[in-house]
Amino acid sequence: MSENDDIYECQGVSIEHVDGFTECMDFTCDLPHELHSFHVACTELSPLCPCVPEEHVPPALLIAA
């Protein structure tokens, strides 16, 4: 996380979960999702995040599993 003239920005990755909860990969960061340099949805992670319901899993992944 960096501070520049009272503007805060985290250089870490903020993950947005399917329920709207967000978390930074840096466990010391408490900044909101929009103040991160990088955003990723948990549905894009590999392996998939445990919070992703089966109906959101792409069909190709269901067949391979």
N, C-alpha and C positions, 0 to 999 in steps of 0.2 A: 504494500500500500504506500502511496506517495502523497505528499502534501505540497501544493504549489499555489501560493497566494490564496489560501483558504479554500482551494478546490481540491477535493479528495478524489482519488481514483486508484482502484486496485488493479494491478497488472495480472492478477490471477484470473482463473476461469470460474465464472458463476454458472452453476447448474440449476436449471429450472425443472422442477418435477411436475408430473402430470396433475397433481393437486394444487399447483401454483406456488408451493413452497420453494424457496431458492436457498442455495448454500454455495459458499466459496470453497474452492479446493484448499485455500489457505485457512487453517482452523483458527488463526488469530484475527481474521478479518470479520468485521461486523457491518460493513457498508452494504447499502441496498444493491439489488441486482443491476439497476441501470448505471451504477457508478463503477462498473467493471469493464475492462478493456475487451474481454472475451466472454461471450455468452454461448451456452450450449443447452439443448433440451436433453433431458435424461433418456428420451427415446432414441437419441443418436449415439448413445454410449455402447461400447462393445467390451465386455458382455453387457446385455441390457440391464438397466436398473431394476431392482426387485419391485419397485412401485408401479411399473408399467403393466396395466391389465392385459390379458391375453388377446383381447379384441383389438389392441393397438399394435400388436406385433405383426410386422409384414409377413405375408403368406410364405415367402421363400424361407424365412427363418423358422416358421412352424413346421415346414416339410423337412428341413434339415435337422431339426431337433429330435 
